[in-house]
Amino acid sequence: MEAAIDTKTPAVEVAEEYAWFKSSYSNDTGGACVEVAVLAGCVGVRDSKDEGGPVLVVPSAAWASFVHRMSASAEARG
């Protein structure tokens, strides 16, 4: 899959079900949970409540930058 931002592709076309994993910050109460799938050169992100719905696919470097910035922000807040 091309490493570009894509929000129209259904999850079943992005990765097999076993490839998706839930965020470590998610819980079973049904809040704002996401699941990710690591792909070749990119990362898929989907709503855990809509497993067959659309997926945000971003380049791996963009995902790594996002995670790093969120971690740094959380650390700064204490």
C-alpha positions, 0 to 999 in steps of 0.5 A, a space after each residue: 500500500 502506498 504511504 499516503 494519507 487515505 481515509 476512504 479505504 475500509 479496514 478489511 482492505 488495509 489489513 487482516 483482522 489479526 494485524 490490528 491491535 488496540 491502543 494501550 490507553 484503551 479500555 473496555 468501557 467503549 470510550 474513544 478507542 483506536 486500533 492500529 495495524 503496522 503495514 509496509 511503510 505505513 500505519 493504519 488507524 481505525 475506530 475500534 467501535 467500527 472495525 469494518 469502517 474507514 481507516 486513516 493510513 499514514 506514513 510510518 514516519 508521520 505516525 512515529 512523529 505523532 506518537 513522539 509528540 503526544 508522549 512528550 506532551 503527556 510528560 510535560 503535563 506531568 
